[in-house]
């Protein structure tokens, strides 16, 4: 039987050190299954991977952090059009709660997105997560935009790597202040910064 998840919506500067450490542990365990490099980014109490979020939705139950989602307002370029978005990232659900519909309870984040005045929420998702994301889309929480490449900067400078990278991940768009019909067509997105 699953315990009830309660969501806390908070600004980044409201988090205390012990909360960063707790989130770091949660994200390390959550992303550890995708490779040691992914997990390594969350060592030492660091609760962010690339760009630091401005706002977080943290789901807790009787066992601690149950789920997490970060967001950051930014302008991205879709084709030739600048679009204000709330980029969604650092998404995770504790393994014992996967498949139980916890992610659908993230609807509690929508009023905060509306208050932020963003027309769209935007996120990139690994292709392995397509079925999961499709369930969110079927519930009316967004749409997968196919065949889009995304260019991002790396979060850190590495002398042996270029400063940007291209991704072919899935693009999830959620209409917040505008309709999905107003999302610009384009097969290339410039994130102009590191992913969240």
N, CA, C and O atoms as a DFTB+ gen file, in Angstrom:
784 C
 N C O
     1  1       0.838      -1.184       0.000
     2  2       0.000       0.000       0.000
     3  2       0.881       1.245       0.000
     4  3       1.828       1.340       0.780
     5  1       0.567       2.195      -0.874
     6  2       1.413       3.378      -0.964
     7  2       0.951       4.436       0.031
     8  3      -0.238       4.564       0.322
     9  1       1.905       5.177       0.536
    10  2       1.572       6.248       1.466
    11  2       1.192       7.501       0.677
    12  3       1.521       7.628      -0.503
    13  1       0.511       8.401       1.326
    14  2       0.058       9.640       0.688
    15  2       1.243      10.575       0.468
    16  3       2.039      10.816       1.375
    17  1       1.345      11.094      -0.751
    18  2       2.421      12.031      -1.086
    19  2       1.890      13.447      -0.940
    20  3       0.846      13.787      -1.496
    21  1       2.608      14.265      -0.196
    22  2       2.285      15.678      -0.018
    23  2       3.329      16.490      -0.773
    24  3       4.528      16.237      -0.650
    25  1       2.871      17.468      -1.556
    26  2       3.777      18.270      -2.369
    27  2       4.082      19.592      -1.697
    28  3       3.201      20.239      -1.132
    29  1       5.334      19.979      -1.766
    30  2       5.782      21.302      -1.319
    31  2       6.339      22.008      -2.534
    32  3       7.210      21.480      -3.226
    33  1       5.841      23.193      -2.791
    34  2       6.343      24.024      -3.881
    35  2       7.182      25.117      -3.252
    36  3       6.700      25.850      -2.389
    37  1       8.449      25.237      -3.679
    38  2       9.312      26.219      -3.021
    39  2      10.329      26.805      -3.990
    40  3      10.728      26.177      -4.971
    41  1      10.727      28.022      -3.681
    42  2      11.791      28.679      -4.408
    43  2      13.120      28.082      -3.971
    44  3      13.241      27.567      -2.860
    45  1      14.094      28.151      -4.828
    46  2      15.407      27.559      -4.552
    47  2      16.033      28.145      -3.286
    48  3      16.641      27.415      -2.503
    49  1      15.892      29.448      -3.080
    50  2      16.534      30.052      -1.912
    51  2      15.808      29.760      -0.604
    52  3      16.261      30.187       0.458
    53  1      14.687      29.039      -0.662
    54  2      13.997      28.618       0.567
    55  2      14.537      27.298       1.106
    56  3      14.262      26.940       2.252
    57  1      15.307      26.566       0.290
    58  2      15.830      25.268       0.720
    59  2      16.964      25.453       1.718
    60  3      17.848      26.289       1.530
    61  1      16.924      24.666       2.770
    62  2      17.983      24.665       3.773
    63  2      19.046      23.639       3.381
    64  3      18.803      22.786       2.526
    65  1      20.209      23.720       3.999
    66  2      21.309      22.818       3.672
    67  2      20.889      21.351       3.820
    68  3      21.190      20.539       2.946
    69  1      20.208      21.004       4.898
    70  2      19.815      19.606       5.102
    71  2      18.852      19.126       4.007
    72  3      18.818      17.936       3.691
    73  1      18.072      20.047       3.429
    74  2      17.167      19.665       2.342
    75  2      17.952      19.402       1.056
    76  3      17.624      18.480       0.308
    77  1      18.991      20.211       0.794
    78  2      19.848      19.948      -0.361
    79  2      20.519      18.581      -0.224
    80  3      20.618      17.833      -1.197
    81  1      20.977      18.259       0.983
    82  2      21.626      16.966       1.211
    83  2      20.631      15.829       0.994
    84  3      20.966      14.822       0.370
    85  1      19.417      15.984       1.502
    86  2      18.387      14.963       1.322
    87  2      18.019      14.797      -0.160
    88  3      17.882      13.673      -0.644
    89  1      17.860      15.916      -0.876
    90  2      17.560      15.852      -2.306
    91  2      18.734      15.279      -3.094
    92  3      18.531      14.539      -4.056
    93  1      19.953      15.613      -2.698
    94  2      21.141      15.069      -3.340
    95  2      21.138      13.551      -3.240
    96  3      21.400      12.863      -4.226
    97  1      20.848      13.032      -2.072
    98  2      20.787      11.579      -1.874
    99  2      19.682      10.964      -2.731
   100  3      19.889       9.929      -3.363
   101  1      18.509      11.601      -2.753
   102  2      17.384      11.112      -3.547
   103  2      17.749      11.090      -5.038
   104  3      17.524      10.087      -5.716
   105  1      18.307      12.181      -5.543
   106  2      18.643      12.259      -6.962
   107  2      19.794      11.319      -7.317
   108  3      19.816      10.756      -8.412
   109  1      20.745      11.146      -6.406
   110  2      21.845      10.210      -6.629
   111  2      21.296       8.798      -6.811
   112  3      21.713       8.083      -7.722
   113  1      20.372       8.395      -5.955
   114  2      19.768       7.061      -6.070
   115  2      18.892       6.957      -7.321
   116  3      18.907       5.936      -8.008
   117  1      18.138       8.004      -7.612
   118  2      17.225       7.987      -8.752
   119  2      17.976       7.914     -10.068
   120  3      17.619       7.123     -10.941
   121  1      19.011       8.728     -10.222
   122  2      19.757       8.776     -11.470
   123  2      20.892       7.759     -11.523
   124  3      21.514       7.584     -12.571
   125  1      21.166       7.097     -10.425
   126  2      22.225       6.093     -10.397
   127  2      21.983       4.959     -11.368
   128  3      22.937       4.367     -11.873
   129  1      20.726       4.642     -11.640
   130  2      20.397       3.568     -12.568
   131  2      20.687       3.911     -14.017
   132  3      20.679       3.029     -14.875
   133  1      20.946       5.196     -14.305
   134  2      21.225       5.597     -15.694
   135  2      22.722       5.715     -15.957
   136  3      23.130       6.112     -17.048
   137  1      23.546       5.371     -14.958
   138  2      24.997       5.396     -15.154
   139  2      25.697       6.145     -14.041
   140  3      25.119       7.034     -13.416
   141  1      26.947       5.781     -13.798
   142  2      27.673       6.392     -12.694
   143  2      27.924       7.872     -12.915
   144  3      27.965       8.635     -11.950
   145  1      28.096       8.306     -14.181
   146  2      28.322       9.728     -14.436
   147  2      27.099      10.532     -13.992
   148  3      27.235      11.580     -13.360
   149  1      25.907      10.037     -14.323
   150  2      24.684      10.745     -13.940
   151  2      24.582      10.859     -12.434
   152  3      24.231      11.920     -11.919
   153  1      24.877       9.798     -11.724
   154  2      24.777       9.813     -10.265
   155  2      25.863      10.688      -9.645
   156  3      25.625      11.361      -8.642
   157  1      27.041      10.676     -10.236
   158  2      28.180      11.414      -9.676
   159  2      27.897      12.914      -9.553
   160  3      28.435      13.577      -8.666
   161  1      27.056      13.446     -10.441
   162  2      26.762      14.888     -10.404
   163  2      26.102      15.301      -9.098
   164  3      26.122      16.481      -8.748
   165  1      25.513      14.351      -8.367
   166  2      24.768      14.676      -7.156
   167  2      25.529      14.348      -5.873
   168  3      24.932      14.274      -4.799
   169  1      26.824      14.154      -5.978
   170  2      27.604      13.847      -4.787
   171  2      27.906      15.111      -4.001
   172  3      27.905      16.211      -4.552
   173  1      28.160      14.949      -2.731
   174  2      28.583      16.055      -1.884
   175  2      27.478      17.051      -1.549
   176  3      27.762      18.222      -1.298
   177  1      26.224      16.605      -1.542
   178  2      25.124      17.490      -1.174
   179  2      24.621      18.363      -2.302
   180  3      23.765      19.219      -2.083
   181  1      25.139      18.164      -3.517
   182  2      24.689      18.958      -4.671
   183  2      23.345      18.407      -5.154
   184  3      23.244      17.232      -5.507
   185  1      22.326      19.250      -5.168
   186  2      20.976      18.812      -5.538
   187  2      20.563      19.329      -6.906
   188  3      19.371      19.483      -7.172
   189  1      21.517      19.597      -7.770
   190  2      21.252      20.023      -9.140
   191  2      22.346      19.418     -10.017
   192  3      23.417      19.051      -9.532
   193  1      22.058      19.320     -11.321
   194  2      23.008      18.669     -12.219
   195  2      23.650      19.669     -13.171
   196  3      24.876      19.765     -13.238
   197  1      22.832      20.412     -13.902
   198  2      23.338      21.394     -14.856
   199  2      23.013      22.776     -14.347
   200  3      23.624      23.271     -13.400
   201  1      22.021      23.403     -15.003
   202  2      21.549      24.698     -14.510
   203  2      20.846      24.460     -13.177
   204  3      20.207      23.427     -12.981
   205  1      20.966      25.393     -12.289
   206  2      20.322      25.260     -10.986
   207  2      18.864      25.698     -11.117
   208  3      18.586      26.736     -11.716
   209  1      17.919      24.911     -10.557
   210  2      16.512      25.302     -10.692
   211  2      16.205      26.583      -9.936
   212  3      16.928      26.971      -9.018
   213  1      15.146      27.218     -10.330
   214  2      14.694      28.410      -9.609
   215  2      13.545      28.037      -8.672
   216  3      13.291      28.722      -7.681
   217  1      12.864      26.957      -8.994
   218  2      11.659      26.553      -8.257
   219  2      11.622      25.035      -8.240
   220  3      12.065      24.394      -9.193
   221  1      11.099      24.453      -7.169
   222  2      11.046      22.997      -7.055
   223  2       9.681      22.542      -6.537
   224  3       9.026      23.216      -5.742
   225  1       9.290      21.376      -7.022
   226  2       8.154      20.648      -6.466
   227  2       8.737      19.402      -5.826
   228  3       9.353      18.576      -6.500
   229  1       8.540      19.270      -4.525
   230  2       9.118      18.147      -3.782
   231  2       7.973      17.376      -3.149
   232  3       7.231      17.910      -2.324
   233  1       7.836      16.111      -3.544
   234  2       6.821      15.243      -2.972
   235  2       7.423      14.416      -1.854
   236  3       8.484      13.814      -2.019
   237  1       6.752      14.387      -0.727
   238  2       7.231      13.621       0.437
   239  2       6.120      12.702       0.925
   240  3       4.932      12.998       0.791
   241  1       6.543      11.582       1.493
   242  2       5.616      10.710       2.189
   243  2       6.267      10.313       3.512
   244  3       7.257      10.920       3.920
   245  1       5.730       9.317       4.174
   246  2       6.244       8.907       5.479
   247  2       7.685       8.404       5.411
   248  3       8.350       8.321       6.443
   249  1       8.183       8.067       4.220
   250  2       9.527       7.527       4.058
   251  2      10.535       8.548       3.543
   252  3      11.682       8.194       3.272
   253  1      10.131       9.792       3.406
   254  2      11.048      10.832       2.937
   255  2      10.661      11.363       1.574
   256  3       9.480      11.412       1.230
   257  1      11.672      11.769       0.785
   258  2      11.409      12.316      -0.542
   259  2      10.859      11.197      -1.422
   260  3      11.473      10.140      -1.566
   261  1       9.695      11.449      -2.004
   262  2       9.037      10.469      -2.870
   263  2       9.188      10.837      -4.339
   264  3       9.260       9.954      -5.194
   265  1       9.237      12.133      -4.642
   266  2       9.321      12.593      -6.025
   267  2       9.870      14.016      -6.037
   268  3       9.837      14.722      -5.029
   269  1      10.372      14.416      -7.196
   270  2      10.981      15.742      -7.316
   271  2      10.880      16.224      -8.751
   272  3      10.970      15.433      -9.690
   273  1      10.695      17.521      -8.914
   274  2      10.729      18.166     -10.217
   275  2      11.230      19.587     -10.019
   276  3      10.730      20.315      -9.161
   277  1      12.224      19.982     -10.817
   278  2      12.731      21.345     -10.770
   279  2      12.274      22.111     -11.993
   280  3      11.962      21.519     -13.026
   281  1      12.235      23.438     -11.875
   282  2      11.925      24.249     -13.047
   283  2      12.721      25.534     -13.034
   284  3      13.119      26.049     -11.990
   285  1      12.936      26.030     -14.245
   286  2      13.718      27.239     -14.459
   287  2      13.112      27.993     -15.631
   288  3      12.968      27.445     -16.724
   289  1      12.755      29.261     -15.398
   290  2      12.264      30.082     -16.517
   291  2      13.439      30.508     -17.375
   292  3      14.480      30.934     -16.874
   293  1      13.248      30.383     -18.683
   294  2      14.285      30.826     -19.612
   295  2      13.673      30.989     -20.991
   296  3      12.603      30.457     -21.288
   297  1      14.383      31.740     -21.824
   298  2      14.013      31.834     -23.233
   299  2      14.792      30.782     -23.996
   300  3      16.005      30.651     -23.832
   301  1      14.090      30.037     -24.828
   302  2      14.730      29.129     -25.765
   303  2      14.366      29.609     -27.164
   304  3      13.418      30.376     -27.340
   305  1      15.111      29.160     -28.142
   306  2      14.805      29.514     -29.529
   307  2      14.334      28.247     -30.222
   308  3      15.069      27.264     -30.314
   309  1      13.088      28.282     -30.711
   310  2      12.515      27.178     -31.473
   311  2      12.516      27.623     -32.929
   312  3      11.754      28.509     -33.316
   313  1      13.379      27.000     -33.736
   314  2      13.575      27.519     -35.089
   315  2      14.172      28.911     -34.972
   316  3      15.289      29.069     -34.479
   317  1      13.434      29.925     -35.421
   318  2      13.898      31.312     -35.330
   319  2      13.117      32.132     -34.306
   320  3      13.278      33.350     -34.239
   321  1      12.279      31.481     -33.512
   322  2      11.375      32.203     -32.607
   323  2      11.797      32.012     -31.160
   324  3      11.976      30.883     -30.703
   325  1      11.957      33.132     -30.430
   326  2      12.233      33.084     -28.994
   327  2      10.951      32.764     -28.251
   328  3       9.908      33.369     -28.496
   329  1      11.039      31.802     -27.337
   330  2       9.868      31.370     -26.577
   331  2      10.233      31.323     -25.094
   332  3      11.217      30.690     -24.713
   333  1       9.439      31.990     -24.265
   334  2       9.598      31.898     -22.826
   335  2       8.986      30.584     -22.366
   336  3       7.835      30.279     -22.680
   337  1       9.772      29.801     -21.610
   338  2       9.298      28.522     -21.094
   339  2       9.691      28.377     -19.638
   340  3      10.588      29.061     -19.145
   341  1       9.017      27.491     -18.975
   342  2       9.489      26.975     -17.696
   343  2      10.102      25.630     -18.037
   344  3       9.384      24.667     -18.310
   345  1      11.420      25.558     -18.024
   346  2      12.061      24.283     -18.326
   347  2      11.909      23.363     -17.125
   348  3      12.207      23.741     -15.992
   349  1      11.445      22.158     -17.390
   350  2      11.260      21.146     -16.355
   351  2      12.432      20.179     -16.398
   352  3      12.873      19.784     -17.477
   353  1      12.930      19.804     -15.257
   354  2      14.045      18.864     -15.200
   355  2      14.215      18.311     -13.804
   356  3      13.431      18.605     -12.901
   357  1      15.240      17.515     -13.639
   358  2      15.519      16.853     -12.363
   359  2      14.311      16.069     -11.870
   360  3      14.026      16.019     -10.674
   361  1      13.610      15.461     -12.815
   362  2      12.413      14.697     -12.501
   363  2      12.809      13.324     -11.963
   364  3      13.675      12.647     -12.517
   365  1      12.170      12.940     -10.898
   366  2      12.412      11.612     -10.354
   367  2      11.303      11.172      -9.434
   368  3      10.675      11.986      -8.757
   369  1      11.068       9.871      -9.417
   370  2      10.122       9.236      -8.499
   371  2      10.877       8.109      -7.808
   372  3      11.589       7.345      -8.460
   373  1      10.724       8.001      -6.494
   374  2      11.394       6.938      -5.744
   375  2      10.997       5.576      -6.326
   376  3       9.837       5.358      -6.676
   377  1      11.946       4.686      -6.423
   378  2      11.741       3.416      -7.127
   379  2      10.549       2.610      -6.605
   380  3       9.842       1.982      -7.392
   381  1      10.321       2.619      -5.310
   382  2       9.203       1.824      -4.786
   383  2       7.843       2.419      -5.144
   384  3       6.814       1.780      -4.926
   385  1       7.826       3.629      -5.689
   386  2       6.571       4.283      -6.079
   387  2       6.388       4.357      -7.588
   388  3       5.364       4.852      -8.059
   389  1       7.361       3.876      -8.355
   390  2       7.250       3.920      -9.811
   391  2       6.044       3.110     -10.272
   392  3       5.779       2.024      -9.757
   393  1       5.324       3.643     -11.237
   394  2       4.177       2.948     -11.810
   395  2       2.897       3.072     -11.015
   396  3       1.892       2.449     -11.357
   397  1       2.916       3.877      -9.943
   398  2       1.730       4.018      -9.100
   399  2       0.968       5.317      -9.338
   400  3       0.042       5.641      -8.595
   401  1       1.353       6.056     -10.367
   402  2       0.630       7.281     -10.700
   403  2       1.059       8.512      -9.928
   404  3       0.362       9.527      -9.952
   405  1       2.196       8.447      -9.239
   406  2       2.675       9.602      -8.465
   407  2       2.872      10.812      -9.370
   408  3       2.556      11.936      -8.979
   409  1       3.391      10.592     -10.576
   410  2       3.687      11.717     -11.459
   411  2       2.427      12.492     -11.824
   412  3       2.493      13.696     -12.070
   413  1       1.281      11.816     -11.863
   414  2       0.044      12.536     -12.182
   415  2      -0.332      13.523     -11.076
   416  3      -1.041      14.497     -11.326
   417  1       0.141      13.271      -9.864
   418  2      -0.164      14.196      -8.775
   419  2       0.617      15.500      -8.915
   420  3       0.392      16.438      -8.150
   421  1       1.526      15.572      -9.875
   422  2       2.276      16.807     -10.107
   423  2       1.396      17.905     -10.686
   424  3       1.862      19.022     -10.909
   425  1       0.145      17.599     -10.927
   426  2      -0.773      18.655     -11.373
   427  2      -0.788      19.813     -10.387
   428  3      -1.155      20.933     -10.740
   429  1      -0.390      19.541      -9.161
   430  2      -0.345      20.606      -8.156
   431  2       0.638      21.705      -8.531
   432  3       0.585      22.796      -7.965
   433  1       1.533      21.436      -9.476
   434  2       2.505      22.430      -9.917
   435  2       1.902      23.433     -10.896
   436  3       2.428      24.536     -11.043
   437  1       0.813      23.072     -11.565
   438  2       0.259      23.930     -12.613
   439  2      -0.150      25.326     -12.130
   440  3       0.138      26.294     -12.833
   441  1      -0.803      25.488     -10.976
   442  2      -1.112      26.857     -10.531
   443  2       0.151      27.716     -10.359
   444  3       0.131      28.912     -10.651
   445  1       1.235      27.115      -9.891
   446  2       2.486      27.873      -9.744
   447  2       3.024      28.281     -11.109
   448  3       3.515      29.397     -11.276
   449  1       2.935      27.385     -12.084
   450  2       3.376      27.729     -13.442
   451  2       2.529      28.863     -14.010
   452  3       3.054      29.769     -14.657
   453  1       1.236      28.815     -13.771
   454  2       0.359      29.888     -14.253
   455  2       0.726      31.216     -13.606
   456  3       0.735      32.247     -14.278
   457  1       1.029      31.207     -12.309
   458  2       1.412      32.438     -11.608
   459  2       2.729      32.994     -12.127
   460  3       2.955      34.202     -12.063
   461  1       3.598      32.137     -12.636
   462  2       4.887      32.586     -13.161
   463  2       4.751      33.250     -14.527
   464  3       5.694      33.879     -15.007
   465  1       3.596      33.117     -15.150
   466  2       3.345      33.807     -16.402
   467  2       4.036      33.204     -17.616
   468  3       4.302      33.907     -18.591
   469  1       4.325      31.923     -17.566
   470  2       4.971      31.284     -18.721
   471  2       3.908      30.727     -19.662
   472  3       2.903      30.183     -19.204
   473  1       4.117      30.854     -20.964
   474  2       3.154      30.294     -21.904
   475  2       3.244      28.780     -22.018
   476  3       2.245      28.116     -22.293
   477  1       4.462      28.221     -21.804
   478  2       4.660      26.787     -21.961
   479  2       5.633      26.259     -20.919
   480  3       6.517      26.979     -20.454
   481  1       5.462      25.007     -20.564
   482  2       6.497      24.257     -19.853
   483  2       7.150      23.359     -20.890
   484  3       6.491      22.874     -21.810
   485  1       8.450      23.141     -20.733
   486  2       9.238      22.426     -21.730
   487  2      10.228      21.533     -21.001
   488  3      10.798      21.926     -19.984
   489  1      10.429      20.345     -21.518
   490  2      11.435      19.465     -20.951
   491  2      11.912      18.459     -21.977
   492  3      11.216      18.167     -22.950
   493  1      13.095      17.935     -21.753
   494  2      13.607      16.873     -22.611
   495  2      13.638      15.589     -21.801
   496  3      13.885      15.597     -20.595
   497  1      13.380      14.485     -22.492
   498  2      13.231      13.197     -21.834
   499  2      13.937      12.133     -22.668
   500  3      13.844      12.130     -23.896
   501  1      14.644      11.228     -21.989
   502  2      15.282      10.110     -22.703
   503  2      14.218       9.265     -23.399
   504  3      13.093       9.148     -22.912
   505  1      14.575       8.684     -24.533
   506  2      13.635       7.856     -25.303
   507  2      13.126       6.670     -24.490
   508  3      12.015       6.192     -24.719
   509  1      13.937       6.189     -23.534
   510  2      13.515       5.071     -22.683
   511  2      12.312       5.437     -21.821
   512  3      11.620       4.551     -21.321
   513  1      12.058       6.720     -21.644
   514  2      10.943       7.182     -20.803
   515  2       9.689       7.483     -21.625
   516  3       8.722       8.016     -21.081
   517  1       9.677       7.161     -22.908
   518  2       8.559       7.524     -23.789
   519  2       7.218       7.025     -23.266
   520  3       6.255       7.790     -23.238
   521  1       7.129       5.756     -22.850
   522  2       5.845       5.223     -22.377
   523  2       5.348       5.977     -21.150
   524  3       4.158       6.265     -21.024
   525  1       6.267       6.290     -20.255
   526  2       5.896       7.031     -19.049
   527  2       5.378       8.421     -19.417
   528  3       4.336       8.856     -18.925
   529  1       6.106       9.103     -20.275
   530  2       5.715      10.452     -20.679
   531  2       4.414      10.416     -21.478
   532  3       3.588      11.322     -21.366
   533  1       4.234       9.374     -22.279
   534  2       2.997       9.259     -23.051
   535  2       1.787       9.161     -22.127
   536  3       0.722       9.689     -22.446
   537  1       1.940       8.489     -20.983
   538  2       0.834       8.411     -20.004
   539  2       0.483       9.805     -19.488
   540  3      -0.692      10.128     -19.311
   541  1       1.512      10.634     -19.246
   542  2       1.255      12.009     -18.811
   543  2       0.513      12.782     -19.903
   544  3      -0.410      13.548     -19.623
   545  1       0.932      12.567     -21.142
   546  2       0.284      13.251     -22.266
   547  2      -1.161      12.778     -22.411
   548  3      -2.053      13.588     -22.662
   549  1      -1.396      11.491     -22.256
   550  2      -2.758      10.951     -22.345
   551  2      -3.662      11.528     -21.262
   552  3      -4.878      11.613     -21.433
   553  1      -3.053      11.925     -20.142
   554  2      -3.821      12.530     -19.052
   555  2      -4.016      14.033     -19.268
   556  3      -4.572      14.719     -18.410
   557  1      -3.553      14.546     -20.422
   558  2      -3.750      15.950     -20.748
   559  2      -2.706      16.890     -20.184
   560  3      -2.929      18.101     -20.152
   561  1      -1.551      16.361     -19.730
   562  2      -0.537      17.202     -19.111
   563  2       0.521      17.715     -20.081
   564  3       1.428      18.441     -19.672
   565  1       0.423      17.355     -21.342
   566  2       1.407      17.839     -22.302
   567  2       1.350      17.068     -23.594
   568  3       0.457      16.253     -23.821
   569  1       2.333      17.346     -24.444
   570  2       2.416      16.710     -25.750
   571  2       3.884      16.461     -26.086
   572  3       4.742      17.302     -25.819
   573  1       4.162      15.302     -26.672
   574  2       5.509      15.025     -27.162
   575  2       5.634      15.642     -28.546
   576  3       4.835      15.361     -29.439
   577  1       6.650      16.487     -28.715
   578  2       6.923      17.106     -30.013
   579  2       8.027      16.275     -30.663
   580  3       9.145      16.231     -30.150
   581  1       7.730      15.615     -31.786
   582  2       8.688      14.676     -32.372
   583  2       9.767      15.352     -33.220
   584  3       9.627      16.496     -33.653
   585  1      10.839      14.605     -33.436
   586  2      11.885      14.949     -34.411
   587  2      12.499      16.326     -34.198
   588  3      12.587      17.126     -35.130
   589  1      12.923      16.596     -32.968
   590  2      13.543      17.876     -32.635
   591  2      14.933      17.606     -32.065
   592  3      15.109      16.707     -31.242
   593  1      15.904      18.377     -32.501
   594  2      17.247      18.327     -31.919
   595  2      17.421      19.538     -31.018
   596  3      16.898      20.613     -31.310
   597  1      18.153      19.369     -29.926
   598  2      18.338      20.425     -28.938
   599  2      19.831      20.659     -28.739
   600  3      20.590      19.719     -28.504
   601  1      20.250      21.933     -28.835
   602  2      21.640      22.268     -28.531
   603  2      21.691      22.964     -27.184
   604  3      20.944      23.907     -26.922
   605  1      22.588      22.481     -26.334
   606  2      22.759      23.011     -24.982
   607  2      24.228      23.264     -24.728
   608  3      25.092      22.680     -25.382
   609  1      24.504      24.129     -23.782
   610  2      25.884      24.274     -23.319
   611  2      26.132      23.215     -22.258
   612  3      25.194      22.730     -21.627
   613  1      27.381      22.860     -22.063
   614  2      27.723      21.967     -20.961
   615  2      27.695      22.763     -19.670
   616  3      27.978      23.961     -19.668
   617  1      27.359      22.109     -18.580
   618  2      27.282      22.795     -17.287
   619  2      28.655      23.226     -16.795
   620  3      28.776      24.227     -16.089
   621  1      29.692      22.477     -17.163
   622  2      31.062      22.777     -16.744
   623  2      31.957      22.783     -17.974
   624  3      31.641      22.158     -18.987
   625  1      33.058      23.481     -17.881
   626  2      34.040      23.516     -18.964
   627  2      34.980      22.317     -18.815
   628  3      35.506      22.049     -17.735
   629  1      35.174      21.613     -19.914
   630  2      36.104      20.480     -19.958
   631  2      37.054      20.729     -21.118
   632  3      36.603      20.893     -22.251
   633  1      38.366      20.761     -20.863
   634  2      39.312      21.090     -21.928
   635  2      39.278      20.115     -23.107
   636  3      39.691      20.468     -24.212
   637  1      38.794      18.901     -22.883
   638  2      38.793      17.899     -23.948
   639  2      37.426      17.745     -24.625
   640  3      37.245      16.842     -25.441
   641  1      36.466      18.611     -24.298
   642  2      35.119      18.529     -24.880
   643  2      34.706      19.874     -25.464
   644  3      35.156      20.917     -24.989
   645  1      33.850      19.864     -26.492
   646  2      33.321      21.138     -26.995
   647  2      32.379      21.757     -25.947
   648  3      31.866      21.037     -25.091
   649  1      32.145      23.061     -26.000
   650  2      31.315      23.718     -24.980
   651  2      29.809      23.466     -25.143
   652  3      29.029      23.785     -24.246
   653  1      29.405      22.900     -26.273
   654  2      27.980      22.610     -26.486
   655  2      27.812      21.149     -26.876
   656  3      28.764      20.470     -27.260
   657  1      26.567      20.686     -26.766
   658  2      26.260      19.330     -27.219
   659  2      24.890      19.316     -27.870
   660  3      24.027      20.136     -27.556
   661  1      24.705      18.366     -28.786
   662  2      23.422      18.173     -29.458
   663  2      22.747      16.940     -28.888
   664  3      23.389      15.916     -28.654
   665  1      21.443      17.047     -28.668
   666  2      20.675      15.928     -28.131
   667  2      19.525      15.612     -29.073
   668  3      18.997      16.490     -29.755
   669  1      19.156      14.361     -29.097
   670  2      17.991      13.921     -29.850
   671  2      16.944      13.355     -28.904
   672  3      16.204      12.445     -29.278
   673  1      16.870      13.875     -27.697
   674  2      15.897      13.398     -26.719
   675  2      14.483      13.774     -27.159
   676  3      14.297      14.565     -28.083
   677  1      13.500      13.197     -26.486
   678  2      12.111      13.589     -26.723
   679  2      11.876      14.962     -26.122
   680  3      12.464      15.303     -25.095
   681  1      11.032      15.742     -26.746
   682  2      10.672      17.065     -26.233
   683  2       9.230      17.006     -25.742
   684  3       8.320      16.650     -26.491
   685  1       9.037      17.357     -24.484
   686  2       7.707      17.421     -23.877
   687  2       7.334      18.884     -23.730
   688  3       8.100      19.666     -23.166
   689  1       6.169      19.263     -24.229
   690  2       5.670      20.632     -24.100
   691  2       4.302      20.580     -23.440
   692  3       3.440      19.795     -23.834
   693  1       4.111      21.426     -22.430
   694  2       2.816      21.560     -21.769
   695  2       2.326      22.988     -21.949
   696  3       3.024      23.930     -21.574
   697  1       1.140      23.164     -22.516
   698  2       0.608      24.524     -22.628
   699  2       0.190      25.028     -21.253
   700  3      -0.534      24.347     -20.527
   701  1       0.646      26.213     -20.903
   702  2       0.302      26.799     -19.598
   703  2      -0.536      28.057     -19.816
   704  3      -1.695      28.101     -19.403
   705  1       0.027      29.072     -20.454
   706  2      -0.679      30.332     -20.693
   707  2      -1.152      30.491     -22.120
   708  3      -1.833      31.466     -22.438
   709  1      -0.808      29.564     -22.980
   710  2      -1.218      29.589     -24.389
   711  2      -1.643      28.193     -24.796
   712  3      -1.425      27.229     -24.062
   713  1      -2.244      28.089     -25.956
   714  2      -2.659      26.773     -26.445
   715  2      -1.487      26.090     -27.153
   716  3      -0.534      26.739     -27.583
   717  1      -1.581      24.792     -27.257
   718  2      -0.535      24.016     -27.926
   719  2      -0.393      24.431     -29.389
   720  3       0.686      24.292     -29.965
   721  1      -1.461      24.937     -29.993
   722  2      -1.409      25.401     -31.386
   723  2      -0.437      26.570     -31.569
   724  3       0.021      26.826     -32.683
   725  1      -0.125      27.273     -30.487
   726  2       0.766      28.424     -30.565
   727  2       2.238      28.064     -30.393
   728  3       3.103      28.930     -30.527
   729  1       2.540      26.782     -30.094
   730  2       3.942      26.354     -30.004
   731  2       4.541      26.430     -31.409
   732  3       3.973      25.859     -32.340
   733  1       5.661      27.112     -31.585
   734  2       6.219      27.270     -32.930
   735  2       6.696      25.941     -33.512
   736  3       7.203      25.076     -32.798
   737  1       6.524      25.805     -34.810
   738  2       7.072      24.620     -35.466
   739  2       8.566      24.851     -35.629
   740  3       9.012      25.990     -35.765
   741  1       9.307      23.813     -35.618
   742  2      10.751      23.899     -35.763
   743  2      11.366      22.590     -35.348
   744  3      10.868      21.925     -34.440
   745  1      12.435      22.214     -35.998
   746  2      13.085      20.946     -35.701
   747  2      14.401      21.132     -34.953
   748  3      15.152      20.177     -34.757
   749  1      14.676      22.376     -34.535
   750  2      15.915      22.656     -33.813
   751  2      15.609      23.631     -32.682
   752  3      14.988      24.670     -32.907
   753  1      16.041      23.301     -31.472
   754  2      15.856      24.173     -30.316
   755  2      17.225      24.547     -29.768
   756  3      18.075      23.690     -29.528
   757  1      17.417      25.842     -29.576
   758  2      18.608      26.358     -28.899
   759  2      18.232      26.591     -27.442
   760  3      17.445      27.489     -27.141
   761  1      18.781      25.801     -26.549
   762  2      18.516      25.989     -25.122
   763  2      19.307      27.200     -24.620
   764  3      18.876      27.881     -23.689
   765  1      20.452      27.464     -25.228
   766  2      21.301      28.595     -24.866
   767  2      21.664      28.589     -23.379
   768  3      21.623      29.621     -22.710
   769  1      22.013      27.429     -22.890
   770  2      22.412      27.244     -21.516
   771  2      22.428      25.758     -21.234
   772  3      22.036      24.961     -22.085
   773  1      22.879      25.373     -20.045
   774  2      22.872      23.951     -19.712
   775  2      21.467      23.463     -19.385
   776  3      20.623      24.231     -18.925
   777  1      21.226      22.170     -19.630
   778  2      19.924      21.622     -19.278
   779  2      19.726      21.673     -17.782
   780  3      20.690      21.742     -17.020
   781  1      18.502      21.639     -17.372
   782  2      18.175      21.668     -15.950
   783  2      18.458      20.314     -15.352
   784  3      18.252      20.114     -14.155
